[in-house]
Amino acid sequence: MSARTSRTARFDVTVTADGLRSPVAPARLSALAEAVLRAERVPRARLSIALLTAPAMARLNRTHLGHRGATDVITFALGDDGAGVLTGDIYICPEVARRQAIAWGVGIREELARLVVHGCLHACGWDHPVDASREASAMWRRQERLLARWWTSASTPA
């Protein structure tokens, strides 16, 4: 099991891959989640991000959402923990992300980053329609702006 925990004064973000090889380092996924939390002006947060195999994601999807098969991302927005800390659990399936990346003509790293942003926004309280209009929703537009900002800053030399 691989894990990366980032602890700043404001955020505690843990990324686990549970034996999976991720095309994006857990530290980068954690840093991206923190960037989303800062952009959303979240004062304090504790998030876990778990990368799951397709069978594990399918079980989670069936058990908690009543849907068949693996999905790309599931977020459990747990809200305020009573001490002013936003809490949430985000589950991402890299195998589904890889298929989506191919279908949409983007790189797997970009698609994984998109799913981290998407999950973080759900944890922060954002929502979107579940039909074809989701890509026109305010949440989707916010997601794409944050992703573009991250992608631009990530490709800029230090």
N, C-alpha and C positions, 0 to 999 in steps of 0.2 A: 504494500500500500504506500502510495506517495502522498504527501500532504505538504501544503505550503500555507502558513498562517502569517498574515501581515497584521501587526498591531501598532497602530498609531494612537495618538491621544484620543482620536475620534472613532476609529473603526477597528473591528476585529473580523477579518475575512479569511475563511479557511477554504482551501481548494483541495479536494481529494480526487484521485484518479483510480483508486482501487485496482491496481494492476494494469490499467489501460495505458497505452502510450498516447500521450496527447501531442498533437502537432503544435500546440501553443504551451509554453512552459507555465506551470501553475502560478509562478510569481507574476507573469504577465497578465494572466486572467484575474488574479487578485488585484493588481494595480488598476486594471480596467474597471473592476467593480468599484473600487474606491473612487475613481474618477467620476463614475456615474453618481455615486452617493454625494460627492462634493458638488457636482453640477445640479443635483436635486436639492441642495442645501439641507441635507440630512445632518443633524447635529452629532448624533452617535448611532452606530449600527453594529450589529453582529449578524453576519451572513455566513452560511455554509454553501459552498458550490461543490456538487459531486458529479463527476463524470461517470456515467453508467454504461454498461453493455446494453445491447438492444433487448435481450431477454429480461434483464433487470428493469429496464425502463418500461417494457410492456407490462410487467407485473405491477409496477407502481401505477401506471396509467389505468389498468383494469381495476385495481383495488381502490384507488382514491377518486378516479374520475369516471369509472364505468365504461371506458373506451377500450377497444381491441387494438393490439399492436403497440409497437414503440412509437413514441413521438419525439420531437426535437428537444423541447424544454418544458418542464413543469416547475412552477413556483408555488411554494406555500408561504404566503405573506402572513406572518404571525403577529405583526403589529408591534406595538410598544410593549416591552417586557415589564412595565410597571416602574422602571427606573429611568425612563426616558430614552431607552435604547430600542431602535427599530430592529426587529429580528425577522429572519426569513431563511428558508431552505430552498435552494435552487438545484434542480437536477437536469443535467444535459446529456444527451446521447450523441457522442461523436460520430457513430455510424450513420445515424439519420442526418446529422449535419453534413457529413461527407456526400451523401446522396443528394441533399438539397443543393449543396454547393455546385455539384456537377450539373444538376438540372437548371440552375439559375446562372451558370457561367461565371461563378465567383470562386475564389480560393477557399479551401477548407479553413484556413486561419481567419479569414474575414467572416465566414459563416459562424464559426465558434465565437468570435468576438461579438457578432450580432446577437447570438443567443444569450451571452452573458449580459449584454445591455438590456435585452428584452426581459430576462429574468429579474434583473435589478429594478427595472421600472415597475414590474408587477409587484415586487416587494415594497416599493415606495407608494403603492396605491393606484398606479395607472391601470387602465383596462382598455380593451378594444373589442369590437364586434367579432364574432366567430365565423362570419361569412366572408364572402369575397371583398367586402368593403373594409376589411381590417387594414389593408395597405393604404387606405385613404384616411385612416383615423388619426387623431391628434397624437396618440401614443406611438403609432408607427412613424409619423413624421419626426417626433422627438427622438425616437430610437435611431433613426437614420442620421439626424443631425449630430447626435452624440457619437455615433460610430464614425462619421466622417471627421469629426474633431479629433477623436482618438487616433484614427488612421493617419491623419496629417501630422499630429504631434509625434506619433511612433516612428514615422519615416524621416523626421527631421533629425539631422545629426546633432549630437549633444555638444 
